[in-house]
Amino acid sequence: MSQQSFRSSAPDNWTQPRPHSDPTLRYMRYGPVQPMDQPGFFARLFGRG
């Protein structure tokens, strides 16, 4: 049997995470934080949510 290994010069995303971004820059790029579940039609209509 032969021993073959795979090597890549590109860094792995798990070992090289993205650097921390400033909250102001993040807001300018993506906008305000959105809720995970959007309120329904009646909740928006009657001001709940």
CORMO-V164764 format. One record per residue. N is the residue number from 1. RES is the residue in one small letter. PHI is phi in whole degrees, -180 to 180 (NA if undefined). PSI is psi in whole degrees, 0 to 359 (none if undefined). Layout:
n: {N	N}
res: {RES	RES}
phi: {PHI	PHI}
psi: {PSI	PSI}
This chain:
n: {1	2	3	4	5	6	7	8	9	10	11	12	13	14	15	16	17	18	19	20	21	22	23	24	25	26	27	28	29	30	31	32	33	34	35	36	37	38	39	40	41	42	43	44	45	46	47	48	49}
res: {m	s	q	q	s	f	r	s	s	a	p	d	n	w	t	q	p	r	p	h	s	d	p	t	l	r	y	m	r	y	g	p	v	q	p	m	d	q	p	g	f	f	a	r	l	f	g	r	g}
phi: {NA	-107	-95	-114	-128	-104	-124	-128	-85	-79	-70	-79	-67	-76	-90	-124	-70	-66	-68	-64	-105	-65	-57	-67	-66	-64	-65	-64	-82	-108	88	-68	-67	-101	-67	-69	-116	-73	-65	-74	-62	-70	-65	-70	-65	-98	80	-102	111}
psi: {150	145	109	137	150	127	138	145	347	137	147	141	335	325	339	77	164	145	157	134	147	137	325	317	322	320	318	327	315	347	186	159	131	145	152	325	118	141	150	181	311	328	320	322	318	7	19	121	none}
